[in-house]
Amino acid sequence: MNNRFVRKPAARRAGFTLIELLVVISIIAVLMSLILPAVQSAREAGRRTQCLNNIRNLALAIHNSASGRAGGLPYLDEGGSNWPVSLLQFLDRNDLATQPSYNNNIAVNVFTCPNDINNFQKATGLSYGLNAGYGAFVPLTNSGLAFQTVSETNVKSGTPNVFHSGYDIGWVTGNSFPTTAAAYAAFQPDVDCARDLGVFFRQLVLDGGNVLPYVDQFRMTLDRISLRDGLGQTLMIVENHNSQNWGAGIPNYAGNINSTYLATGSTATSTSVLDCGIVVNYVTDLKIPGMGQNSPQIFNNAAGVWSIIAFTSKINLNKGNNQGASPFPSSTHPGVVTAAFCDGRVRTLNETMDYGVYCSLMSSGGSKRGQAPVSDNY
């Protein structure tokens, strides 16, 4: 029989076995587990670089604005608007600077960190606060974050209903803020001390030409800081994802606007330090767990009494969870916040840095008030 036309059986086609398929999937999974963290890390590094560039541009704008004022720095608020408005013309945003009423309804990216889910590309977005020094902001005891959220209210009874950082505290004399011109002159040591404990302050005004509490046209200068703690040892801008409301704060914030202390015909400021400032919080009679005899302290009066600085101000205790109620450094960058110093240098501050060093960096003249000098290795 002729077998020429007998078809041979087709060869079996090779394929993957189940084990081989599982091995390939496992290899891909391992590679993904190695690659994804690197990708995420690269993306975070990019966002942090953008944040550092933003804060560098803000510091440069502040220096440029100061050069036209003999080194004078901006106020926290001027004419009912907060500090970002005074920088618009130095940030190539004259289109906004010349508008009579922008009412913070336009997003300005240089004011926000890409990591800030509260503020990035938001009309009212602001991710940075200016160094407003030491203050006595009352902790919100009705909050689950009692030591990280505060209210902008007066600490001492009888003081004006216009809270202003350390001005509400008799740092040297221990007295309440005065209510007469004569008493105001006697309070000058406390005012001078308050100026040494921060960089940016409100523009305070007269009422009908009469000298009343919180009347002060003092403007901090770069020269004053240079002759005290030094520009490279004093913080200027610190990242805070609890900041908010560039352009103008919330009108009559927390009921702390009182026209009695404003010039005739002037408009009450709508700026809150809690919106656009960074402070070291000073709270008396507040015991913080873990704070002992070596806790960060500040010289309080001529009698030599030392008072505890509340731990509420520590970096990253409140990572953007309470806007307008936590004027302390915070960000979602892993373990750090970005910051600019008064000499224009920018860097990150580690959340584990020594708290006493951080407090010293916040003061502009703390070395004259009993604080130890800060090492270059902080």
C-alpha positions as semicolon CSV with decimal commas, in nm:
position;residue;x (nm);y (nm);z (nm)
1;M;0,000;0,000;0,000
2;N;0,131;0,335;-0,095
3;N;0,163;0,552;0,215
4;R;0,265;0,862;0,028
5;F;-0,064;1,026;0,094
6;V;-0,096;0,935;0,460
7;R;-0,097;1,262;0,659
8;K;0,128;1,264;0,962
9;P;-0,027;1,375;1,286
10;A;0,030;1,746;1,356
11;A;0,292;1,824;1,616
12;R;0,150;1,941;1,948
13;R;0,176;2,320;1,983
14;A;0,388;2,430;2,279
15;G;0,224;2,656;2,546
16;F;0,263;2,793;2,899
17;T;0,193;2,569;3,187
18;L;0,006;2,704;3,488
19;I;0,323;2,700;3,693
20;E;0,511;2,897;3,429
21;L;0,231;3,153;3,415
22;L;0,232;3,194;3,792
23;V;0,609;3,240;3,790
24;V;0,582;3,516;3,527
25;I;0,306;3,691;3,723
26;S;0,517;3,668;4,038
27;I;0,816;3,823;3,860
28;I;0,601;4,107;3,728
29;A;0,460;4,166;4,077
30;V;0,809;4,180;4,226
31;L;0,923;4,426;3,959
32;M;0,619;4,643;4,018
33;S;0,681;4,643;4,392
34;L;1,035;4,763;4,324
35;I;0,944;5,022;4,062
36;L;0,630;5,183;4,210
37;P;0,796;5,317;4,529
38;A;1,068;5,469;4,313
39;V;0,806;5,631;4,091
40;Q;0,614;5,760;4,393
41;S;0,937;5,886;4,546
42;A;1,026;6,066;4,224
43;R;0,682;6,227;4,209
44;E;0,708;6,337;4,574
45;A;1,056;6,476;4,508
46;G;0,913;6,675;4,217
47;R;0,630;6,815;4,430
48;R;0,870;6,905;4,711
49;T;1,101;7,078;4,464
50;Q;0,805;7,280;4,335
51;C;0,713;7,370;4,692
52;L;1,070;7,483;4,763
53;N;1,067;7,690;4,444
54;N;0,740;7,854;4,554
55;I;0,873;7,945;4,895
56;R;1,198;8,069;4,739
57;N;1,001;8,296;4,505
58;L;0,797;8,429;4,797
59;A;1,113;8,501;4,997
60;L;1,266;8,678;4,695
61;A;0,949;8,884;4,650
62;I;0,962;8,987;5,017
63;H;1,325;9,095;4,975
64;N;1,238;9,291;4,661
65;S;0,949;9,463;4,836
66;A;1,175;9,542;5,133
67;S;1,433;9,704;4,907
68;G;1,181;9,979;4,830
69;R;1,116;10,040;5,200
70;A;1,474;10,073;5,328
71;G;1,466;9,707;5,429
72;G;1,118;9,725;5,581
73;L;0,923;9,399;5,565
74;P;0,551;9,368;5,483
75;Y;0,290;9,367;5,756
76;L;0,085;9,055;5,813
77;D;-0,202;9,264;5,684
78;E;-0,236;9,607;5,530
79;G;-0,559;9,780;5,437
80;G;-0,780;9,480;5,496
81;S;-0,568;9,240;5,290
82;N;-0,305;8,997;5,406
83;W;0,060;8,975;5,306
84;P;0,029;8,788;4,971
85;V;-0,139;9,095;4,820
86;S;0,162;9,315;4,892
87;L;0,379;9,069;4,698
88;L;0,169;9,040;4,381
89;Q;0,358;9,309;4,191
90;F;0,686;9,130;4,273
91;L;0,549;8,794;4,155
92;D;0,461;8,911;3,803
93;R;0,092;8,930;3,890
94;N;0,027;9,299;3,835
95;D;-0,296;9,196;3,670
96;L;-0,422;9,110;4,017
97;A;-0,232;9,380;4,205
98;T;-0,412;9,653;4,012
99;Q;-0,760;9,513;4,066
100;P;-0,967;9,703;4,324
101;S;-1,136;9,389;4,447
102;Y;-1,007;9,039;4,377
103;N;-1,160;8,903;4,700
104;N;-0,926;8,602;4,685
105;N;-1,138;8,440;4,414
106;I;-0,847;8,347;4,186
107;A;-0,605;8,060;4,240
108;V;-0,238;8,170;4,244
109;N;-0,015;7,864;4,230
110;V;0,291;8,027;4,386
111;F;0,091;8,061;4,709
112;T;0,022;7,687;4,732
113;C;0,212;7,360;4,762
114;P;0,123;7,084;4,510
115;N;0,091;6,844;4,806
116;D;-0,166;7,062;4,983
117;I;-0,505;6,903;4,916
118;N;-0,674;7,186;5,109
119;N;-0,536;7,469;4,901
120;F;-0,366;7,365;4,577
121;Q;-0,537;7,526;4,277
122;K;-0,812;7,654;4,506
123;A;-0,931;8,014;4,476
124;T;-0,859;8,086;4,843
125;G;-0,551;7,864;4,855
126;L;-0,256;7,952;5,078
127;S;-0,003;7,693;5,197
128;Y;0,249;7,921;5,370
129;G;0,256;8,140;5,678
130;L;0,485;8,426;5,778
131;N;0,674;8,413;6,106
132;A;0,443;8,598;6,347
133;G;0,654;8,513;6,651
134;Y;0,531;8,405;6,990
135;G;0,165;8,425;7,082
136;A;-0,080;8,311;7,348
137;F;-0,351;8,142;7,147
138;V;-0,601;7,954;7,361
139;P;-0,623;7,578;7,286
140;L;-0,963;7,454;7,170
141;T;-1,049;7,217;7,452
142;N;-1,363;7,104;7,270
143;S;-1,153;6,957;6,992
144;G;-1,004;6,612;6,964
145;L;-0,683;6,794;6,871
146;A;-0,684;7,012;7,181
147;F;-0,310;7,078;7,176
148;Q;-0,290;7,147;6,803
149;T;-0,592;7,370;6,740
150;V;-0,634;7,713;6,890
151;S;-0,867;8,012;6,898
152;E;-0,765;8,370;6,827
153;T;-0,898;8,520;7,147
154;N;-0,756;8,744;7,415
155;V;-0,568;8,570;7,691
156;K;-0,590;8,844;7,953
157;S;-0,921;8,997;8,055
158;G;-0,963;9,369;7,999
159;T;-0,741;9,381;7,693
160;P;-0,867;9,511;7,359
161;N;-1,068;9,276;7,142
162;V;-0,806;9,288;6,868
163;F;-0,566;9,004;6,943
164;H;-0,214;9,058;6,819
165;S;0,041;8,785;6,882
166;G;0,269;8,847;7,179
167;Y;0,137;9,199;7,232
168;D;-0,135;9,052;7,450
169;I;0,124;8,933;7,700
170;G;0,341;9,132;7,939
171;W;0,658;8,945;7,847
172;V;0,875;9,160;8,077
173;T;0,640;9,334;8,321
174;G;0,373;9,065;8,341
175;N;0,105;9,333;8,305
176;S;-0,200;9,343;8,080
177;F;-0,181;9,561;7,771
178;P;-0,244;9,924;7,873
179;T;-0,553;10,133;7,803
180;T;-0,402;10,482;7,832
181;A;-0,120;10,669;7,661
182;A;0,080;10,696;7,984
183;A;0,047;10,328;8,055
184;Y;0,141;10,249;7,698
185;A;0,476;10,423;7,745
186;A;0,539;10,211;8,055
187;F;0,455;9,899;7,853
188;Q;0,732;9,969;7,602
189;P;0,963;9,696;7,743
190;D;0,693;9,439;7,668
191;V;0,647;9,575;7,314
192;D;1,023;9,564;7,251
193;C;1,035;9,206;7,376
194;A;0,744;9,105;7,152
195;R;0,931;9,248;6,853
196;D;1,231;9,030;6,934
197;L;1,013;8,719;6,931
198;G;0,893;8,738;6,571
199;V;0,936;8,897;6,230
200;F;0,598;9,003;6,088
201;F;0,332;9,204;6,270
202;R;0,003;9,374;6,197
203;Q;-0,021;9,736;6,095
204;L;-0,183;9,897;6,396
205;V;-0,356;10,233;6,376
206;L;-0,487;10,533;6,567
207;D;-0,849;10,605;6,653
208;G;-0,931;10,969;6,582
209;G;-0,575;11,070;6,666
210;N;-0,593;10,929;7,020
211;V;-0,336;10,684;7,146
212;L;-0,518;10,362;7,227
213;P;-0,409;10,003;7,287
214;Y;-0,227;9,830;7,003
215;V;-0,127;10,159;6,842
216;D;0,198;10,080;6,670
217;Q;0,332;10,163;6,324
218;F;0,644;9,953;6,379
219;R;0,767;9,773;6,069
220;M;1,035;9,506;6,107
221;T;1,347;9,559;5,897
222;L;1,610;9,320;5,769
223;D;1,881;9,531;5,934
224;R;1,718;9,492;6,276
225;I;1,715;9,113;6,241
226;S;2,073;9,112;6,111
227;L;2,192;9,302;6,419
228;R;2,019;9,055;6,654
229;D;1,992;8,682;6,585
230;G;2,096;8,716;6,220
231;L;1,913;8,670;5,891
232;G;2,041;8,314;5,848
233;Q;1,922;8,215;6,196
234;T;1,567;8,352;6,171
235;L;1,277;8,189;5,990
236;M;1,078;8,405;5,747
237;I;0,821;8,173;5,583
238;V;0,711;7,826;5,695
239;E;0,484;7,581;5,517
240;N;0,146;7,521;5,679
241;H;-0,136;7,333;5,507
242;N;-0,374;7,477;5,766
243;S;-0,329;7,825;5,618
244;Q;-0,606;7,974;5,407
245;N;-0,756;8,283;5,244
246;W;-0,486;8,464;5,049
247;G;-0,592;8,819;4,975
248;A;-0,829;8,861;5,266
249;G;-0,927;8,662;5,568
250;I;-1,272;8,582;5,697
251;P;-1,455;8,909;5,783
252;N;-1,491;8,963;6,157
253;Y;-1,304;8,641;6,218
254;A;-1,407;8,484;6,550
255;G;-1,562;8,816;6,655
256;N;-1,219;8,969;6,708
257;I;-1,272;9,286;6,507
258;N;-1,348;9,594;6,711
259;S;-1,383;9,927;6,528
260;T;-1,311;10,115;6,853
261;Y;-0,942;10,064;6,789
262;L;-0,941;10,160;6,422
263;A;-0,888;10,498;6,262
264;T;-1,197;10,700;6,179
265;G;-1,331;10,594;5,840
266;S;-1,096;10,295;5,814
267;T;-1,203;9,944;5,729
268;A;-1,172;9,671;5,987
269;T;-0,907;9,421;5,889
270;S;-1,039;9,083;5,792
271;T;-0,709;8,904;5,840
272;S;-0,651;8,641;6,102
273;V;-0,306;8,540;6,222
274;L;-0,446;8,188;6,217
275;D;-0,505;8,223;5,843
276;C;-0,167;8,348;5,725
277;G;0,084;8,339;6,012
278;I;0,302;8,088;6,197
279;V;0,345;8,120;6,574
280;V;0,510;7,956;6,869
281;N;0,232;7,915;7,119
282;Y;0,273;8,035;7,476
283;V;0,023;7,892;7,722
284;T;0,051;7,924;8,098
285;D;-0,078;7,662;8,339
286;L;-0,089;7,402;8,063
287;K;0,086;7,075;8,139
288;I;0,197;6,883;7,834
289;P;0,278;6,510;7,866
290;G;0,648;6,440;7,830
291;M;0,761;6,796;7,898
292;G;0,992;6,816;8,197
293;Q;1,245;7,053;8,343
294;N;1,443;7,068;8,018
295;S;1,143;7,170;7,810
296;P;1,177;7,467;7,572
297;Q;1,128;7,784;7,770
298;I;1,140;8,159;7,733
299;F;1,246;8,425;7,977
300;N;0,921;8,585;8,096
301;N;0,999;8,873;8,329
302;A;1,264;9,069;8,511
303;A;1,217;8,862;8,827
304;G;1,364;8,563;8,646
305;V;1,050;8,355;8,608
306;W;1,056;8,101;8,325
307;S;0,737;7,979;8,160
308;I;0,673;7,671;7,949
309;I;0,617;7,709;7,577
310;A;0,333;7,480;7,480
311;F;0,418;7,184;7,261
312;T;0,127;7,272;7,031
313;S;0,369;7,449;6,798
314;K;0,571;7,141;6,710
315;I;0,619;7,062;6,341
316;N;0,358;6,835;6,182
317;L;0,142;6,771;6,489
318;N;-0,158;6,872;6,279
319;K;-0,105;6,781;5,915
320;G;-0,357;7,008;5,747
321;N;-0,664;6,883;5,933
322;N;-0,787;7,215;6,076
323;Q;-0,761;7,513;5,846
324;G;-0,768;7,850;6,018
325;A;-0,727;7,694;6,363
326;S;-0,368;7,566;6,367
327;P;-0,104;7,833;6,287
328;F;0,182;7,587;6,321
329;P;0,411;7,419;6,064
330;S;0,251;7,130;5,878
331;S;0,266;6,955;5,542
332;T;0,211;6,618;5,381
333;H;0,572;6,595;5,265
334;P;0,701;6,284;5,445
335;G;0,859;6,400;5,771
336;V;0,940;6,758;5,671
337;V;0,806;7,105;5,600
338;T;0,961;7,359;5,366
339;A;1,084;7,691;5,501
340;A;1,266;8,008;5,399
341;F;1,502;8,205;5,621
342;C;1,534;8,582;5,631
343;D;1,852;8,568;5,422
344;G;1,652;8,408;5,139
345;R;1,789;8,058;5,193
346;V;1,534;7,776;5,163
347;R;1,546;7,428;5,312
348;T;1,331;7,162;5,473
349;L;1,278;7,139;5,848
350;N;1,257;6,787;5,986
351;E;0,961;6,717;6,212
352;T;1,201;6,548;6,456
353;M;1,427;6,854;6,493
354;D;1,493;6,974;6,846
355;Y;1,196;7,182;6,954
356;G;1,411;7,430;7,144
357;V;1,613;7,496;6,827
358;Y;1,292;7,550;6,631
359;C;1,169;7,801;6,892
360;S;1,500;7,986;6,870
361;L;1,478;8,003;6,491
362;M;1,134;8,164;6,520
363;S;1,263;8,456;6,729
364;S;1,443;8,743;6,559
365;G;1,615;8,869;6,875
366;G;1,586;8,578;7,116
367;S;1,958;8,586;7,188
368;K;1,893;8,916;7,368
369;R;1,616;8,751;7,573
370;G;1,797;8,455;7,722
371;Q;1,788;8,211;7,431
372;A;2,106;8,022;7,351
373;P;2,258;8,083;7,006
374;V;2,175;7,823;6,742
375;S;2,450;7,608;6,594
376;D;2,505;7,601;6,218
377;N;2,447;7,225;6,239
378;Y;2,080;7,241;6,338
